[in-house]
Amino acid sequence: MTSSHDYQPTDSARESFLEVFRRYGAGVAIITLRKPSGEPTGFTATSVASLSLLPPRATFNMSTTASSWPAINSSESLLIHTLPSSAHSLATQFSGEAASRFDGIELLEGPDGLPLVPGATGYLHAKIVERHTVGDAAMVAVEILGGGLGLDESALVYQHQDYRVAASL
């Protein structure tokens, strides 16, 4: 049996993967938590999805080489902030340099002392229940402990390597 480390995708497989997922619109969220040192850390995620209702669980994916991975790998809880279309600059900021992700943001203190970013459509307070690594990526499952609503605006969507507005048809 071939391990995933030995697999070399064809050019066609890589191109198909990129082109299909570029066309696939995904909601945009910011995930925040604290490093073991207590410093806030966070990142933009376009892979957040509901997992189950009973119990309420969600999932997201990330690279294990990401600057926030050590915190995800050692923390117990985090906040998921869903973003409105008006927060595209926040999404860009949290996908940029790790050292400047919180620049100019007046953080609020959320549950468990977690960094709560203002300007979201809502947030979910979650406990990490599973981390599953596959190569240099990880799937993270969380159980929802609570949350709150924020702005009532159209959702921010990421598609074609750009931020867009989710709109009714």
C-alpha positions in Angstrom: 0.0 0.0 0.0 1.3 3.4 -0.9 1.4 6.1 1.9 0.1 9.6 1.3 3.7 10.8 1.6 4.6 8.7 -1.5 1.7 9.9 -3.6 2.6 12.3 -6.4 -0.5 13.8 -8.0 -0.6 14.2 -11.7 -0.5 17.7 -13.2 -4.1 17.1 -14.3 -5.2 16.2 -10.7 -3.5 19.3 -9.3 -5.0 21.6 -11.9 -8.5 20.0 -11.5 -8.3 20.5 -7.7 -7.3 24.1 -8.0 -9.8 25.0 -10.7 -12.8 23.3 -9.1 -12.1 24.8 -5.6 -11.5 28.3 -7.1 -15.1 28.1 -8.4 -16.5 26.8 -5.1 -17.7 29.6 -2.9 -17.0 29.2 0.8 -18.0 31.2 3.8 -15.3 33.2 5.5 -14.5 33.0 9.2 -11.8 34.1 11.6 -10.7 31.7 14.3 -9.1 33.1 17.4 -7.5 31.6 20.5 -4.6 32.1 22.8 -1.1 30.7 22.5 0.3 28.9 25.6 2.1 32.3 26.4 -1.3 34.0 26.6 -0.8 36.0 23.4 -3.8 36.1 21.0 -3.5 34.3 17.7 -5.9 33.7 14.9 -6.4 33.1 11.2 -8.9 33.3 8.3 -10.6 30.1 7.5 -12.8 29.2 4.5 -13.3 25.6 5.5 -15.6 26.0 8.5 -18.6 23.7 8.3 -21.3 22.3 10.6 -20.6 18.7 11.6 -23.6 17.7 13.8 -26.5 19.2 15.7 -26.7 16.7 18.5 -24.2 17.5 20.0 -23.6 20.8 18.2 -20.2 20.4 16.4 -18.3 22.1 13.7 -15.1 21.4 11.8 -12.4 23.3 10.0 -9.2 22.5 8.2 -5.8 24.1 8.4 -2.1 23.6 7.6 0.1 22.1 10.3 2.8 24.5 9.1 0.5 27.6 9.8 1.7 30.0 12.6 -1.5 29.2 14.6 -1.2 25.4 14.5 0.9 25.1 17.7 -1.9 27.0 19.6 -4.6 24.8 18.0 -2.6 21.7 18.8 -2.2 22.6 22.5 -5.4 24.6 23.3 -8.7 23.5 24.6 -11.0 26.2 23.3 -11.4 28.8 20.6 -13.8 31.3 19.0 -15.1 31.0 15.4 -16.3 34.4 14.0 -18.4 34.4 10.9 -17.8 37.4 8.8 -20.2 39.9 7.0 -19.3 41.2 3.5 -18.3 44.5 5.2 -15.4 42.7 7.0 -13.4 41.7 4.0 -10.5 43.8 5.3 -10.5 41.7 8.5 -10.4 38.5 6.5 -7.4 39.9 4.5 -5.6 41.0 7.7 -6.1 37.7 9.4 -4.7 35.8 6.3 -1.6 38.0 6.3 1.5 38.2 8.5 0.9 36.6 11.9 2.6 39.4 13.8 0.2 42.0 12.4 -3.1 40.2 12.5 -4.4 42.0 15.6 -3.0 45.4 14.6 -5.6 48.2 15.0 -8.3 45.9 16.4 -9.9 46.7 19.8 -10.3 43.1 21.0 -13.0 42.3 23.4 -12.7 39.5 26.0 -14.8 36.6 25.0 -15.6 33.3 26.9 -12.6 31.7 28.5 -10.7 35.0 28.1 -10.5 34.3 24.3 -9.9 37.2 21.9 -13.3 38.3 20.5 -13.0 40.3 17.3 -15.7 42.9 16.8 -17.6 43.2 13.5 -18.6 39.6 13.0 -22.1 38.4 12.1 -21.8 36.0 15.0 -19.3 33.9 17.0 -19.2 30.4 18.4 -17.4 29.4 21.5 -16.0 25.9 21.0 -14.0 23.2 22.7 -11.6 21.3 20.5 -12.6 17.6 20.6 -10.5 16.1 17.8 -7.4 16.9 15.8 -6.7 14.6 12.8 -3.6 15.2 10.8 -3.2 14.1 7.2 0.2 14.9 5.8 0.9 18.6 6.4 -2.8 19.4 7.0 -5.3 18.9 9.9 -9.0 18.5 10.3 -10.1 20.0 13.6 -13.5 19.1 15.2 -15.0 21.3 17.8 -18.0 21.1 20.1 -20.0 24.3 20.4 -20.3 25.6 24.0 -22.2 28.8 23.2 -22.1 31.9 21.1 -23.6 35.2 20.2 -25.0 37.2 17.3 -23.5 40.3 15.8 -24.1 42.2 12.6 -27.1 41.2 10.5 -25.5 41.6 7.1 -24.8 39.5 4.0 -22.1 36.9 4.4 -18.6 37.2 3.1 -17.7 34.5 0.6 -14.4 33.5 -0.9 -14.5 32.5 -4.5 -12.1 32.8 -7.5 -9.3 33.9 -5.1 -11.3 37.0 -4.1 -13.9 38.1 -1.5 -17.5 38.4 -2.6 -20.9 39.0 -1.2 -23.5 36.2 -0.7 -26.7 37.5 -2.1 -30.3 36.1 -2.5 -31.4 34.9 -5.9 
